[in-house]
Amino acid sequence: MITVYPFDQLGHIDHGWLNTRHHFSFANYYDPHRIHFSKLRVVNDDRIAAGKGFGLHPHDNMEIITYVRKGAITHQDSMGNTGRTAAGDVQVMSAGTGVYHSEHNLENEETILYQIWIFPNIHGVEPTWAARRFPKAAVKSGSLPVLVSGRADEIATGALPIYQDAAIYGGRIKAGGAVRQDIRGCAYLLASLGLMTVNGVVLAQGDGAEVVGEKTLDIVAESESEVLVIDLPDDSES
């Protein structure tokens, strides 16, 4: 079963410098029916004005993934890490025992990104941060490339590691193209760009969708599209 959450029905807060849509309850947006999905706690669709960003603030015991869709974000943290993550690339912070960090758009254009939080399956680890560039070319066939994973076989192929039995697959698909993505548990989809169908269900740009009870996703791009698939433990196990 695929349940779509349309973009215009997501939680919406415009701070001026930050225009954000919340797929789940976050900060001043609260929906008792949208607290989390399996181990997925937060998906924020953020638009950050040029020269603005999030000042130094703490996190602990959370896997925090940032997927940049336009522009770039510059990260600094209390571990001494500094890095710039550009469109199409990913950064991961395992907050573990605790870390302070800031995220700023130092570009001369708006930055658009997804911020994704996943509950870890191990608490109290030493905090870490890493970022990685991924291929920008559209996926022509087969499945989506793995970007982030807590599974040894996928980490071995170059996925950024997290502490959870979960994975994030993502990429662009040209208009008329199609991919088939297998998932191991349930999944949450993000239609980052374009119009697509997933097992015959239509997703428009900005939509999210919960997938339960389906292990293969046939994704067809009706226009040039970009999609993220967050593969999570079965909801019955969460």
N, C-alpha and C positions, 0 to 999 in steps of 0.2 A: 504494500500500500504506500502511495506517495501523497503526502499532504503538503500543499503549497501555502507559503506565507508571503503574500504579495508585498512588494516594496512599499506601496503607499499605505499599508496597514501596519507596518513595523513601528516601534516606538521611535519618536522623532524629537530631537532637541537641537535647536540652533543657537549656539553661543556667540555667533558672529565670527570669531576666528575658527570655530569648530562647528561644522554642520554634520550631525551624526544620526544614523539609524541603528536602533538596537533590536537584534533578533530575539534577545532574552532580557529579562529584567536586569537593569544596570543603573547605578547612581540614582538619579531622580525619576527614572522610568521604572514602574513596577506593574507587573501583570502576574497574579498568583498562578496562572495557568502556563506561564512561560518563564520558569526559573532555570531549567536546564533540560538537556536532552541527552540521555545516557551520561557519558562523562564530559560532555560539552557544556561549559558553563556560560561562556560569553562569545558572541559574535557581534562586533561593532563595525559598521560600514561608515568609516570616517573620511571627511573632507576637511583638510587642515590648510588654512590660509598661508600664503607665503610669509616666511619670517616668524611664524608662530609655532606653538607646540606645547607639550606637557612638561612642566617643571619637575624637578627631582622629587620622587615619591617612592614609597616602599611596596614590596610584594614578598610573599612567602608561600611555599608549598603550592605552586601553580605552574603549569606549562603555558607559556605565553608566546604565541606565534604571530608574527606580523607578515602579511603578504602585501607588497606594494604594487598597486595597479597603475599609478601615474605619478610622475615626479620622483621624489626620494625622501627618506627619513634618516636623520642622523641620531644615533644612539650613543649615550654615555652612561656608565654605571659605576657603582662603588667597588667593583672588582678591578677597575682600571681599563675596562674595554671601551673603545670608541670605534664606531663604524658607520658607514653610509650605505643604506640598502636602497637600491634603485628599482624602478618599475620592472615587474616580472621576477624579482628576487625575493628571498625569504630570510627572516631572522627568527631565531628561537632563543628564549630565555627560560631556563629551568630555575625558578626562584628559590626552591629548596629552603634552607634554613633562614633565608632572608637576604634581600638585596635592594639597594636604592638605584633608580635609573631615571633618565630623562629622555624624551623623544622630541626632536624639533625638526620642523621643515625649514631648512636653510636655503631652499631653492627660491627662484624668482617666479614660481608658479605654484598653483594649488597642488597639494599632494593628496592622492586618494589611496586608501588602503583598507584592508580588513585586519582587525585585531581579534584574535581567536584565543580563548582561554580553555584549557582542558585540565580537569582534575588529574593529578598524578596518582600512580599506583604505589609509589614509595614516597614517604615523607622524610624530611630532615636530611636530604642529600646536600652535598656541597653545591652552591649555585654555579651555574655556567651560562655562557652566552656564545652564540655562533651565528654566522650568516653565510649564505651561499648564493652564488649566481647560478641560474638555471637557463637552459636553452630557450630562446625566444621564438624559434620557428614554430609554426602551427603543426599540430599533430596530424599526420596524414592518414594513419590507420592504427589498428591495434588498440592499446589502452593508453591512459594518461600517464605521464611520468610521475613517479613518487617524489614528493618534495620533503616530507617530514614523516617520521615513523618511530615507533617504539619497538619494532619487530626486527630481530637480528638479521634476518635475510634481506630486508630492505635497507637497513642501515649499512650493510656490507656493499650495497650498490651505490651508495653516496647520499642517501636521505639524511637530513638533519635529525639527530636523535632526540627523542623525548621519553619521559618516564610514564608510559601508558601503552596498553595494547590497542593502539590506534594509529592511523596513518592519514596523511593528506595528499591527495593526488590533484594535479591541476595543469591546465594548459589552454592554449587557443586552438580553435577548430575553424577551418575555413568554411564559408557558406556552402552548404550542400554536403559537407563532410560528416563523418560519423565515427564514433569510438565505442567500444564495448568495455565497460569497467566492471570487474568482479569486486565484490566487497565481502568481507569476512563476518561482519556483524550487522548492525544497522548503520545508517549513514545520514549525514546532513549535507545538502547540496547548496552551493552558492552560484547563482547565475550572475557572474561578474560583468559580462558584456553580451549584448545581442539577444536573440530570440532562439530558443532551442526546445526540443521535446526530449523527455526522458521516459522511456518505456511508454511513449504515446502521450504523456502528460506535458502540457505546455508550461514553460518557465520563461518569463520576460526578464529583461535586465534589472538587476537588483533584488529579484525574488530569492527566497530561501525555500527549502523543501526537506521534510523529514521522510526518510525511507525506512520502512519496517517490513520484514518478511520477504524481501526480494534480494537475491544474491548476485544478480547480473543487471547492469544498467546499460541500456542502449541509448546513447546520447547522440542526437542528430541536430546539427547546426542549421537552423532555418536562415540565419544570416551569420556574418562573421561573429564568432562567439568566444567567450572565455568562461571556463567553469572550474570550480573547486569541489572535490568530493572528499568529505571528512568521514572516514570509515572508523566506526566506534564499536565497543563491545555491545552485544545484544542488550537491548533495553531491559530485558528480564533479569540480566545479571548486574545492573547498575544499582 
